[in-house]
């Protein structure tokens, strides 16, 4: 198992495009060739292998020189450095030769990113099964995520999958101004989160479907969650509407942008129901619109989904939430930590 915390600096020597798709969390991108240079070298390599290496090394030496002058000054000779590229080949070697010449202690990641990616997949097929889960269930807007925050503050181990996915888990779940990670980087972030957990303690998590926005949960995690202790959260509608008004303020200000995302539901809910949503949006009657969306679409949809994934959910203990403020949830969280160990 890799222990990346042993290193003061992890250098990802691949181009920016490769780094953005996935990288070791915490790694710093110092590409020996940038996106355009990488494409140029790759194109020339098809017809002139030696010429491609010549310009590739020339680009690399210039780029590495710049990083040495601008980025590496903050790292002392005692710093431990790990370098990787796609397969742990030429791009890693260029960096390692330069750093070792200076006097740094440098390791190469065997197999490069490709080997790391195989390791991530293997870990995510087994690591989630080593834990026991307390799974919070309840319809949208009932305060599950806020309760997770309170549980974490109370000292519980919390896995906030929606936070890692940068998505709230429904068609309205996109976080304004933020992009979801790629599937590969989501996997990397998820595995890093597990590395901080203690297998002797339970993990608190929300019940989730296979997909959160555009990313998917590992099968091993889903299966392990479904074997865990489910806890049903119940919150009155007034509190749920208030939560929606706080969490979806951007839709309150522009309700028709919300309906544009929901228009595909028209055949499912019917023209009459959708027209009622449009009328409430026109009037900017947001509390009524949010309540109608939950009662007539989200609640029955969630009910079908939870029964499909957790058939015994109705036998679960029920926790009523009357106060979704941090102070109110803190009391509930401390009680839950004592009750479910």
C-alpha positions, 0 to 999 in steps of 0.5 A: 500500500502506498504511503504518500504522506511520507513525502514532502513533495509529490511531483506529477510530471505529466502534462496538464490535461493528464493531471486534470483528469486524475492525480495523486491527491496533494501532488503538484503538477510540474509537467516536463512538457505542457499540453501543446508540447506533449502533442507535438512530440507525440505527433513527430514520434510517429515519423521521427523517433529520435527527432521527437526525443530531441525536441522533447528533452529540449522542452523538458530541460527548459521547463525543469529549469524554470521549476527549479528556479521558481518552485523548488527553492522552498524545499530543503535538501532534507525534503523527501520527493516522489516523482511519477509520470504515466508509466514511470518512464522518461518523464520521471527520469528527466526530473529524477536526474535533475533532482538527484544531481542537486542532492535531493532524496527522490523516489520514483513511483513504480509503474507511474500513474498507470500503476497507481490507477490499478492500485486505486481500483484494487483498493476500492474493491476491498477497502470499503468492505473492512468497515461498518456503516451507519446509513442515514436515510430520509427524503430530500431536505430532511437535513441528512447532510447537516447532521453528518457535519454535526456528527463529524464535529462530535467526533464521528467518522463521516464519509460525505460522498456528496462533498467529494463528488461536488454534487448534492445527488439529484438533478438539481444537485449541481453546485453553482460555480464548481465542477465535479471531479472526473470519475478517476479523480473522485476515486482517488479522493474517495480512497484518500478519505478512507486512508484516514479512517479507523476500521474499528470505528463505524462510518456515518454516511448518507444513503446514496444511489449508484450515481452522484451526478456524473460519478459512480460509487464503487460496488464494494462501497454500495454493497457494504453500505446496504449491509449497514445499520440504517437510521431514518431521519424525519423532519417536518415539511416547514423545516425542509422547505426552509432548508431548501430555501437556504441551500437552493437560494440560486433557484429561489432567485431564478425559479425558471432555471430550476424548471428548465432542469426538471422539464424532462419530468413532464411526461412522468408527473403529467402536464397538469402537475408541471403547469402548477410548478410553472404557475408557482414559479411565475408568482415566485411563490418559492415555499409553495413550489419547493413543498409541491416538488417534494411532496409530488415528485421527490418524496415518492421517488425517494421512497421507491429508490430507498425500498429498492436499495434497502428493503428492510428500511421500515424496520430502522430506528427513526430519529426526528429532527425538529431543529436543523440549526447547528446547535440543535443538530449538535445535541442529536449528533452527540446522542447518536454517537452514544447510541450507535457505536 
